[in-house]
Amino acid sequence: MNNDINFNCVDTLGSLLAQIADLTKQAEAIKDSIKESASAGGAKVVEGAIFKATYIESNRSVFDKDAFIKEFGADAYAKFTKTTAVFSVKVTSR
């Protein structure tokens, strides 16, 4: 273990991540209710005292990797695949 890290920081990090998860869940629920209302014909713009939420519809295109590999083969996919190193911190409860 790295002695340079204050172990209380790990508990603080875990607590903050748990709070963020709870807040994200609340925010997503509010966004979902705005989306449901707007897509059912309700207001597309909802204004509060400080913030304004705007419902936006758009189309998204995604690359179907599995279909590409089925059609052209894994070698063709691998030829254009870039691999990079990723560093992360995983926090779990004890």
Buried (B, 14 or more C-beta within 10 A) or exposed (E): EEEEEEEEEEEEEBEEEEEEEEEEEEEEEEEEEBBEBBEEEEEBEBEEEEEEBEBEEEEEEEEEEEEBBEEEEEEEBEEEEEEEEEEEEEEEEE
